[in-house]
Amino acid sequence: MEFIEGGAVVELSNPGVVSRQLIWPGNSLSERLAITEVHVQTGTSQPRHTHSCSEQIWYALAGSGTLLLADGGERVFVKGDVARFAEGDVHGLRNDSGEEFVYLSVTAPPINFSAAYRSRS
């Protein structure tokens, strides 16, 4: 069994985005997945990107936003929705609502996201 205390949960951040690394290569021996709680402030975007070797599942916990998809596509993403991105799928998010948007991200296999963020605490 592996137990991760709250103090071992690292927060990675960029302006307007905080990603709480609940289970990731920095605090877990899991080779199968990473779990991240992501907080996106209103008016903030996570640019379109891909993961060549991992799939991701996003579960919207609070608020609403817009998924940024391939070829300029967009789709509304609200509390309770689930989105799955296969390896190589283009995805991003824009919070164009008036409130914080929060989602849970499950990445398999896990990725160390440190390089994508400016600060760590």
Backbone torsions as a table, in degrees:
resi	resn	phi	psi	omega
1	MET	NA	144.5	176.2
2	GLU	-120.2	132.6	179.3
3	PHE	-123.6	127.0	-178.3
4	ILE	-111.3	113.1	178.7
5	GLU	-73.5	153.3	-178.6
6	GLY	-53.5	-33.3	179.7
7	GLY	-68.5	-15.8	179.2
8	ALA	-92.1	-1.3	178.6
9	VAL	-83.4	111.1	-178.1
10	VAL	-85.0	140.3	174.4
11	GLU	-107.7	121.1	173.4
12	LEU	-101.6	140.7	-177.5
13	SER	-144.0	150.2	168.0
14	ASN	-126.3	165.6	178.6
15	PRO	-54.0	120.9	177.3
16	GLY	83.7	-2.3	-178.5
17	VAL	-134.4	129.1	172.9
18	VAL	-123.7	125.7	178.3
19	SER	-113.8	112.5	179.4
20	ARG	-89.2	112.6	-175.9
21	GLN	-82.7	89.5	-176.1
22	LEU	-68.8	-49.3	173.6
23	ILE	-135.3	121.4	-178.6
24	TRP	-159.6	172.9	-177.4
25	PRO	-58.9	-18.4	179.6
26	GLY	-79.0	-15.3	-179.3
27	ASN	-139.2	5.4	-175.1
28	SER	-142.4	151.1	175.4
29	LEU	-88.8	1.5	-178.6
30	SER	-57.6	129.1	175.7
31	GLU	-104.9	2.4	-174.9
32	ARG	-106.4	-29.7	-177.5
33	LEU	-158.6	162.9	170.5
34	ALA	-127.1	145.2	177.5
35	ILE	-125.3	127.1	-175.7
36	THR	-130.7	135.5	172.5
37	GLU	-100.7	118.1	-173.0
38	VAL	-112.8	128.9	178.2
39	HIS	-112.7	121.3	-177.6
40	VAL	-119.3	117.7	-178.9
41	GLN	-74.1	155.7	179.5
42	THR	-57.3	138.9	-179.5
43	GLY	82.7	2.4	-177.6
44	THR	-104.3	145.9	176.9
45	SER	-123.8	148.0	166.3
46	GLN	-106.2	115.7	-173.2
47	PRO	-61.6	157.3	174.5
48	ARG	-57.2	138.9	179.1
49	HIS	-159.4	175.7	177.0
50	THR	-135.8	164.0	171.3
51	HIS	-125.2	115.0	-172.7
52	SER	-73.3	-23.2	-174.1
53	CYS	-124.0	8.0	-178.2
54	SER	-138.7	151.9	169.4
55	GLU	-103.6	158.3	177.4
56	GLN	-132.7	146.6	172.0
57	ILE	-122.8	128.3	177.6
58	TRP	-112.3	131.7	176.6
59	TYR	-119.3	117.2	-178.0
60	ALA	-74.9	119.0	-177.6
61	LEU	-96.0	-33.7	-176.3
62	ALA	-156.0	141.8	175.3
63	GLY	83.8	-162.0	178.3
64	SER	-147.4	155.5	179.7
65	GLY	-157.4	-170.2	179.7
66	THR	-126.2	123.2	173.5
67	LEU	-72.3	135.1	177.0
68	LEU	-103.3	116.0	-170.8
69	LEU	-115.3	-179.0	-178.7
70	ALA	-60.6	154.5	174.7
71	ASP	55.0	33.6	178.1
72	GLY	76.4	6.7	-179.9
73	GLY	-67.3	153.0	178.1
74	GLU	-141.5	154.1	177.0
75	ARG	-151.1	136.9	177.1
76	VAL	-65.0	139.7	-177.6
77	PHE	-134.3	112.9	-173.8
78	VAL	-126.0	164.0	178.9
79	LYS	-43.3	129.2	179.4
80	GLY	96.7	-17.9	178.9
81	ASP	-76.8	152.7	176.2
82	VAL	-127.4	133.1	175.9
83	ALA	-124.9	135.5	176.3
84	ARG	-116.3	129.9	178.4
85	PHE	-115.9	117.6	177.2
86	ALA	-72.3	166.9	174.9
87	GLU	-50.3	130.5	176.7
88	GLY	84.5	-8.4	177.2
89	ASP	-67.5	134.2	175.5
90	VAL	-75.2	132.6	178.5
91	HIS	-156.0	152.2	176.6
92	GLY	-167.7	-176.4	-177.3
93	LEU	-149.6	142.4	173.0
94	ARG	-125.4	127.8	174.4
95	ASN	-94.6	97.6	179.4
96	ASP	-105.2	19.1	177.9
97	SER	-94.9	-178.6	180.0
98	GLY	-96.3	12.0	-178.5
99	GLU	-141.4	164.2	177.3
100	GLU	-60.7	140.8	174.5
101	PHE	-108.9	132.3	-179.0
102	VAL	-127.4	133.1	174.9
103	TYR	-140.3	156.4	175.3
104	LEU	-101.9	130.5	-180.0
105	SER	-114.9	129.2	174.4
106	VAL	-113.9	122.8	-176.6
107	THR	-118.5	127.2	-178.7
108	ALA	-137.3	127.5	-11.9
109	PRO	-65.9	167.6	-173.8
110	PRO	-65.3	153.6	175.6
111	ILE	-126.5	141.2	170.8
112	ASN	-87.7	108.7	-173.3
113	PHE	-85.8	4.3	-174.5
114	SER	-51.5	-41.1	-176.0
115	ALA	-65.5	-20.0	-177.2
116	ALA	-87.2	-3.0	-175.1
117	TYR	-123.6	150.8	-177.7
118	ARG	-81.9	-34.7	-176.8
119	SER	-134.7	159.1	-177.8
120	ARG	-137.4	134.9	175.8
121	SER	-140.5	NA	NA
